[in-house]
Amino acid sequence: MQITEHTAGDIERLKHLIDRETRAKRRDRLRITLLALQGFEKLQIAEVMGIAKSTVEYWAYAYRDRGIEALQGKSRSGRPRKIAGDQAPLLKERIDAGPTAGDGVCTLRAKDIQRIARDELGVSVGLSSVYRTLERMGYSCLAPRPRHERQDLAAQKAFKDTAAPLF
């Protein structure tokens, strides 16, 4: 490929960016461009990188026409979150407060949070969305088994000590 530097010093800048880049796809785009600037042919680059020739052409020509900034790719916004803005802190506060008497449970599960979002926040969300929201808020889905508020630990210990062995 006959591609020259779009701006003087781009080869060194590309090497520096490759070392610092943490996202694999972006790093590959930078490498494709660097190899093209170093004089490698598109078939060689495609073979070394394990990608299609058309991908090499796309990113090399994007660099040639618009420079290093063209290698960043498009931002993909996707669908906006249903629980966002001022609703997320409200939900976090409600979860941290724990279950109320009206919840009828001793520990909130995703199904309960889904109901809370619907009833208290007016947002209808699926279970997968609840799990993603909880992860984004820093909660883990793993938790110890809940203990009922009226359980008697002394009675449980006495039962274990006096009950006949099961083996």
Secondary structure, DSSP 8 states (H G I E B T S, - for coil): -----SSTTHHHHHHHHHHH---HHHHHHHHHHHHHHTT--HHHHHHHHTS-HHHHHHHHHHHHHH-GGGGG------S--SS-TTHHHHHHHHHHH---GGG--SS--HHHHHHHHHHHS-----HHHHHHHHHHTT--S-------TT--HHHHHHHHHHS----
